[in-house]
Amino acid sequence: MPLRLSEHLEQDRPRERFWAVGPGALTAQELLAILLGTGTRGRDALAVAGEVLVRGEGSLRRLASRPWAEIARIPGVGRAKAARLAAAIELGRRVGTETEPPPERIRGPGDVQRYYGVRLRDLPVEEFHVLALGSQSQVLADLSITRGILNSSLVHPREVFRAAIAEAAAGIIVVHNHPSGDPTPSADDQAVTRQLVDAGRLLDVPVYDHVVIGGGGGEGGIVTSTRAGTKGAAGPILAPELAKAVAAQHERLDLDVLSRAYQISARAHQGQKRLSGDDFVSHSVAVATILAEQQMDTTTIAAALLHDVVEDSDITLDMLRRDFGNEVADLVDGLTKISTLNFRSTAEEQAENYRKLLMSVARDARVIIIKLADRLHNMRTLDPLPPDKRKRIALETRELYAPLAHRFGMAGVKAELEDLAFKYLEPDDYKQLARQVKARRVERDRTIERMRVPLSEELRRSGIVGWEIVGRPKNLWSVFKKMKKRGKPFEEIYDLLAVRVLVNTITDCYHVLGIIHHTWTPLQERIKDYIASPKSNGYQSLHTTVFGPGGQLYEIQIRSRDMHRTAEYGIAAHWLYKENGKTADELDHHLSWFRQLIELQQDAHSPEEFLEFLKIDLYQDEIFVFTPKGDVKRLPKGATPIDFAFMVHTEVGQHCNGARVNGRISPLHRPLRNGDTIEVLTSPQAKPSRDWLAHVQTGRARQKIRQWIKQEEQERSVTLGREILAREVRRRRLDPPTPEQLAQAASALSLGSPEQVEASIGRGDVQLGQVLKALYPDLPPEDQQAPKPTAFGRVIERLRLGRGIKIHGVEGLMVRYAQCCQPVPGDPVVGYVTQGRGISIHRNDCPNLLTLSGDEERRVEIDWREVEGETFVVRLAVSGEDRRGLYADICEAISSTGTNIRTAELASKDGVVFGSVLVEVENQTHLQKVLKAVRKVKGVTEIARRDSSGPAEVVVG
């Protein structure tokens, strides 16, 4: 049964506390518990109220902005209790608004509601008002025009616009009420709207909206707009800023679609608030406005208006598909899927989140355009968030969204995102730099004017028409980065003085460049032609730096207006080109880098590897180089001939053994420069080197080299593991394993295939004993098997029988070698007569002999020589740098000397590998050969002959 408040002690019950101390003394949790009344099984109303507060991050204001359908899903709440909570919060809001002053600016339907409050909602007759708005949507005047049933004969445009013009209004919103309570626009309402819109267009005073207020729905009632379905209108409903953005584009945009999208968004988000207190729909309008300013198409703007409705309301994708078609629905679906991605999570989760983002963009690049606009508005309104959340979002913006905007060529969005991230991540530096820039603005404008005046005169004389000279302020973050990179103070960053010349054609661009260089001396190394060689994000311009008036350095950009649109709006500009009937080839070329990124994420072997490739491809600047045939190739700055080879083809890169740069042989690791001509030299015997990874700059080259190394290591590991297993099987005198046995062992060890079993042995990922147990389940441990004569014992026995050893003064005793020091032929040795176990053979320097120093009479001299074919077990201790493939390289080095490996065990900690290898050697010479081979392995720092006790004989690599 649900737990009730009555089950608390009387003095602790929220209701009793309410009457005892008053509502002002109760916590928000207690007030919510009173509204809920009951909890659920095992949880009382206070506990449920606590979880409700958690959904609002501890804030009633944030709780009020959450979708109530989400609150209803909390166990113990349900729809009835959620409605009770919503009603209580709404009542509180209305009480507050009745005492609040009306808003000074009208940014959306909520502002219209709040402006009029209950004044129009409860009137018994229709009343027609005009809100005269200024250029910043501020209310200049509220004008009452008529009273009575609304029709086109009563509302004359002359009366409406005479009053608006008298107030010097930039635009108007007309408002009237329906006393019936039903805000549905009537035929007369629509007729009045059309009449006023047409008159407003003639008088250049746009009608932003015609709002109808009905009963209920808040302090101002439910509102609708007669603009829905009104053809030829100057902008979408109830959104003056959006209306301004689309005013000059009404012939190419479907305003009926935008009006319907706005109305659905406004209704879906009705009652929802942002943390700033603004209506939630204002965010959707702001995102749509940013996209309209970038001259995006109707589909994109409509999707922006609707981008949060599926996540925050009961509206479904099927409903959007029915009302707006597949394109809008698919864009909203793509945005919904990436809206909850957390890019500051673990590496694996991060990689999956990036993959989802890339896949959404791959289906339709407009997803990322809307997402960037969404992020831009969120960054503009970041202040109400807690400080830690602001920093997290700002860092994510700098690391992901600003670089994406750059790669998609959206310079304006990228610059603003960078500056906003700068503001929240380095607030002190931001404030200081902003002050410095502001303080020098007048001086900078005066200096730029000294260039603009003579340049204008030269252009007028040239006969070029339609040119325009504008200043080009640098964004604060780029200035700050240059200060850090160059180690110079703000005053010495000379290229703050930047001028841009806009013309009509490409020919005019080069003509202007010639005029500038004829008039002022250019800085040769800073002349760049991005028209002939565009950047991968589509950017085109001519750049030059000249010594202008007074010897001051000026950076000048020259571009056509089409180039300027592409430079500012990037990939977004291409939808305007498509609407104008231009080819889609430019758009395909624009996305070529992105397709390479998709290919990289598909081939990446691990999340960390993919994230590395992504950051490489997002952040780097570019250079332009040429093939021997003269084709232009783009590479990141710092790229080498190896990068170029892998760009041409994977096979060319894998068999590259040299390069000619500008006709001369060049080292593969030397960075390329702008304008270099590269010819790759190949050989069938050539193969990639691990050292290449230290020099390549492209994600593609790095990935292909690693792929080859991994494949090579895999093959080596398989061969080495197969050899180690075969030797151990022979040593134990077992039957070679059958394919069926190997398959069963692979299954038992969860290794997938027999080849993986062998590779895991070769890499040291699995112990040899584990594999043998899986292959031969009935095999007893080695120490329980029938004892076999040891190799050293067989040698001693043969020598005792006259084959090369002489034990002075003792005959007929058993001989064994000591495990503590593991002597091998060539070691100076001594015998020690034990009690009942014969003679134990030790190395002369064995530490254990020191403990036997009082029994000199038990020592016997031994001379011995080698016997061909016999081997001796020696334990080696090894340590080195932790790197992939070290185990396999050590085993391969030992194997290359013809040495059998009994066991090998390595472990790693804090970047260091350490462990031991048990090997069989014939003599001291053979042992030194093994030590020398291991010492040459890259990463090995120490190799030692390790005794069972006492110090090791160390050989440092």
Buried (B, 14 or more C-beta within 10 A) or exposed (E): EBBEBEEBEEEEBBBBBBEEEEEEEBBBBBBBBBBBEBBBEEBBBBBBBBBBBEBBEEEBBBBBBBBBEEBBEBEBBBEEBBEBBBEBBBEEBBEEBEEEEBBEBBBBBBBBBBBBBBBBBEBEEBBBBBBBBBEEBEBBBBBEBBEEEBBBEBBBBEBBBEBBEEBEBBBBBBBBBBBEBEBEBBEBBBBBBBBBBBBBBEEEBBBBBBBBBBBEBBBBBBBBBBBBBBEEBBBBBBBBBBBBBBBEBBEEBBBBBBBBBBBBBBBBBBBBBBBBEBBBBBBBBBBBBBBBBBBBBBBBBBBBBBBBBBBBBEBEBEBBBEBBEEBBBBBBBBBBBBBEBEBEEEBEBBBBBBBBBBBBBBEBBBBBBBBBBBBBBBBEBBEBBEEEEBBBBBBBBBBBBBBBBBBBBBBBBBBBBBBBBBBBBBEEBBEEBBEBBEEBEEEBEEBBEBBBEEBBEBBEEBEBEEBEBEBBBBBBBBBBEBBEEEEEEBEEBEBBBBBBBBBBEBEBBBBBBEBBEEEBEBEEEEBBBBBEBBBBBBBBBBBBBBEBBEEBEBBBBBBBEBBBBBBBBBBBBBBBBBBEEEEEEBBEEBBEBBEBBBBBBEBBEEBEBBBBBBBBBBEBEBBBBBBEEEEEBBBBEBBBBBBBBBBBEBEBBBBBBBBBBEEEEBEBEEBBEEEBBBBBBBEEEEEBBBEBBEBBBBBBBBBBBBBBBEEBBBEBBBBBBBBBBEBBBEBEEEEEBEEEBBBBBBEBBEBEEBBBBBBBBBBBBBBBEBBBBBBBEEBEEEEEEEEEEBBBBBBBBBBBEEEBBEBEEBEEBBBBBBBBBBBBBBBEBBBBBBEEEBBBBBBEBBBBBEEBEEEEEBBBEBEBEBBEEBBBBBBBBBBBEBBEBBBBBBBBBBBEBEBBBBBBEBEBEEEEBBBBBBBBBBBBEBBBBBBBBBBEBEBBBBBBBBBEEBEBBEBEB
